């Protein structure tokens, strides 16, 4: 990228100063950032727009890519909580693990995680007009995956996990889900999905959609798409778009 690339050594910089440098550099035309020695600095790329790229070497702190609209971020390491909070568009590729509430209220773009994720991933995730957000989890997920999900796609692979003895997802999977779809590779343990969720083998159209996502994911993460597609998938979708409608008194 020539003069439009900036390498920043984040060691010794607090999150405020690091983000000040990034924003000032964007205003001066820099569109390609390499952030070295990142250790927990929060809000990286928050609310940034346009065709910007970030290579993050280290572990970014909370709310990476929050409210982001367009940039591409590659994290060569793990990420803390809140990745993609209310993200509108763009792409986040995490080569390690990620924490809780990843993709909260996300309404566009894609988040790809190679390893495991924490609790309440994809909570309140939704589609917005023609935008269809996508989260792919290469490992396993904690409790409440897809809680109150209203749109988009979550693909849970359970393959690249540091928890071989754990189930692919924790309890209360898709609780309150009223839109979108969750695809789970392989078998789903009994008792982690509520009665308000429909569970069925993925059909041909589902598999075509999954294959497209997997192709993109495998290229970004560096894994074998054929290995991923070698097992069947289960489709989880809501039985009702108003799962708690009977709790309210009609007026």
C-alpha positions in Angstrom: 0.0 0.0 0.0 3.1 2.3 0.0 2.6 5.6 1.9 -0.9 4.6 2.8 0.2 1.9 5.2 1.1 2.6 8.8 2.7 0.2 11.3 2.0 1.1 14.9 3.8 -0.5 17.9 1.0 -0.5 20.5 3.2 -1.5 23.4 3.0 1.3 26.0 0.0 2.9 24.3 -3.3 3.1 26.2 -6.4 2.5 24.2 -7.3 6.2 23.9 -3.9 7.2 22.4 -3.9 4.2 20.1 -7.3 5.1 18.7 -6.4 8.8 18.4 -3.4 7.8 16.2 -5.6 5.6 14.1 -8.3 8.1 13.5 -5.9 11.0 12.8 -4.1 8.7 10.3 -7.4 7.9 8.6 -8.1 11.6 8.2 -4.7 11.9 6.5 -5.4 9.1 4.0 -3.9 6.0 5.6 -6.1 3.0 4.8 -3.9 0.0 5.8 -2.8 -0.5 9.4 -0.5 -3.0 11.1 -0.9 -2.9 14.8 1.9 -4.8 16.6 2.1 -5.8 20.3 -1.6 -5.2 21.0 -2.4 -6.2 24.6 -6.0 -5.5 25.5 -6.5 -2.0 23.9 -10.2 -1.5 23.5 -12.4 0.0 20.8 -10.0 -0.7 17.8 -11.8 0.4 14.6 -14.9 1.3 16.5 -17.3 3.3 14.2 -14.8 3.5 11.4 -16.2 3.4 7.8 -14.9 2.6 4.4 -12.3 0.4 2.8 -9.8 0.2 5.6 -7.7 -2.8 6.6 -6.2 -3.7 9.9 -3.8 -6.5 10.8 -3.8 -6.9 14.6 -0.9 -8.8 16.1 -1.8 -9.6 19.6 -5.0 -9.6 21.7 -7.4 -6.7 21.1 -9.6 -5.6 24.0 -13.3 -5.2 24.3 -15.5 -3.9 21.5 -13.2 -4.5 18.6 -15.1 -3.3 15.4 -18.1 -2.0 17.4 -20.4 0.0 15.2 -18.0 -0.6 12.3 -19.2 -0.1 8.7 -16.8 -1.5 6.1 -13.3 -2.1 7.3 -11.6 -5.5 7.3 -9.7 -6.7 10.4 -7.5 -9.8 10.7 -6.5 -10.7 14.3 -3.5 -12.9 14.6 -4.3 -14.1 18.0 -7.3 -14.1 20.4 -9.9 -11.4 20.9 -11.7 -10.3 24.1 -15.4 -9.6 24.6 -17.8 -7.6 22.4 -16.3 -8.1 19.0 -18.6 -6.6 16.3 -21.0 -5.0 18.8 -23.8 -3.5 16.6 -21.5 -3.8 13.5 -23.2 -2.6 10.3 -20.8 -4.0 7.7 -17.2 -5.2 7.2 -15.3 -8.3 8.1 -13.4 -9.6 11.2 -11.2 -12.6 11.0 -9.9 -14.0 14.3 -7.3 -16.6 14.0 -7.6 -17.7 17.6 -10.5 -17.6 20.2 -13.0 -14.9 21.1 -14.8 -14.0 24.2 -18.4 -13.3 25.2 -21.2 -11.3 23.4 -19.5 -11.5 20.0 -21.8 -10.0 17.3 -24.2 -8.4 19.7 -27.0 -6.8 17.6 -24.8 -7.2 14.6 -26.8 -6.4 11.4 -24.3 -6.8 8.5 -20.9 -8.1 7.5 -19.1 -11.2 8.7 -17.2 -12.4 11.7 -15.1 -15.5 11.3 -13.5 -17.2 14.4 -11.1 -20.1 14.1 -11.5 -21.4 17.7 -13.9 -21.3 20.6 -16.2 -18.4 21.6 -17.7 -17.4 24.9 -21.3 -16.8 26.1 -24.2 -15.1 24.4 -22.6 -14.9 21.0 -25.0 -13.5 18.3 -27.5 -12.2 20.9 -30.0 -9.9 19.2 -28.3 -10.4 15.8 -30.6 -9.2 13.0 -30.8 -8.6 9.3 -31.2 -5.1 8.1 -32.7 -4.5 4.7 -30.6 -6.5 2.2 -27.8 -7.0 4.7 -27.4 -10.6 6.1 -24.9 -10.8 8.9 -22.8 -14.0 9.2 -20.9 -15.5 12.2 -18.8 -18.6 11.7 -17.4 -20.3 14.8 -14.8 -22.9 14.0 -14.7 -24.3 17.6 -17.4 -24.5 20.2 -19.7 -21.9 21.9 -20.8 -21.2 25.5 -24.3 -20.8 26.8 -27.0 -18.8 25.1 -25.7 -18.9 21.5 -28.1 -17.0 19.3 -30.2 -15.7 22.2 -33.1 -13.5 20.9 -31.6 -13.8 17.4 -33.8 -12.0 14.9 -31.9 -12.5 11.6 -28.7 -13.6 9.9 -26.7 -16.8 9.9 -24.6 -18.5 12.6 -22.5 -21.4 11.5 -21.2 -23.5 14.4 -18.6 -26.1 13.4 -17.2 -27.5 16.7 -14.0 -28.6 14.9 -11.1 -26.4 16.0 -11.7 -26.4 19.7 -9.5 -26.4 22.8 -12.3 -28.2 24.7 -12.5 -31.7 23.1 -14.7 -33.1 26.0 -17.2 -30.2 25.9 -20.5 -30.2 23.9 -20.5 -28.2 20.7 -22.6 -25.5 22.5 -23.7 -24.7 26.0 -27.2 -24.6 27.5 -30.1 -22.5 26.2 -29.0 -22.6 22.6 -31.2 -20.2 20.6 -33.3 -19.1 23.5 -35.9 -16.6 22.4 -34.8 -16.8 18.8 -37.4 -15.4 16.4 -35.5 -15.0 13.1 -32.5 -16.1 11.2 -30.9 -19.5 11.1 -28.3 -21.5 13.0 -26.4 -24.3 11.4 -24.6 -26.8 13.6 -22.1 -29.3 12.1 -22.6 -32.9 13.3 -24.8 -34.0 16.1 -26.5 -31.8 18.6 -26.7 -32.9 22.3 -30.2 -33.4 23.7 -31.7 -30.9 26.0 -29.8 -27.7 24.9 -32.5 -26.5 22.5 -35.9 -25.4 23.7 -39.3 -26.5 22.4 -39.8 -23.2 20.6 -36.9 -24.1 18.2 -37.3 -26.3 15.1 -34.4 -28.7 14.6 -34.0 -30.6 11.3 -31.3 -31.9 9.0 -30.1 -29.2 6.6 -31.7 -29.7 3.2 -30.1 -29.1 -0.3 -30.7 -25.4 -0.3 -29.3 -25.1 3.2 -26.2 -27.1 2.2 -25.6 -24.8 -0.8 -25.8 -21.8 1.4 -23.5 -23.4 4.0 -21.0 -24.4 1.2 -20.7 -20.8 0.1 -20.0 -19.6 3.6 -17.6 -22.4 4.3 -15.6 -21.7 1.1 -15.1 -18.1 2.1 -14.4 -19.0 5.7 -11.8 -21.6 4.8 -9.9 -19.2 2.6 -9.9 -16.5 5.3 -9.0 -18.8 8.2 -6.7 -21.2 6.3 -8.6 -24.5 6.9 -9.8 -27.2 4.5 -13.4 -26.6 3.2 -13.7 -30.3 2.2 -13.1 -31.4 5.8 -15.8 -29.1 7.0 -18.3 -30.2 4.5 -17.6 -33.9 5.2 -20.2 -34.0 8.0 -24.0 -33.3 7.9 -25.4 -30.1 9.4 -28.5 -29.5 11.5 -30.7 -26.4 10.9 -32.1 -24.6 13.9 -34.9 -22.0 13.2 -37.7 -20.5 15.2 -41.1 -22.1 15.2 -42.7 -18.6 15.8 -41.6 -15.1 15.1 -43.2 -14.1 18.4 -42.0 -16.8 20.8 -43.2 -14.8 23.9 -46.4 -13.4 22.4 -48.6 -15.3 24.8 -46.9 -13.6 27.8 -48.5 -10.2 26.9 -52.1 -9.1 27.6 -53.9 -8.1 24.4 -55.2 -4.5 24.4 
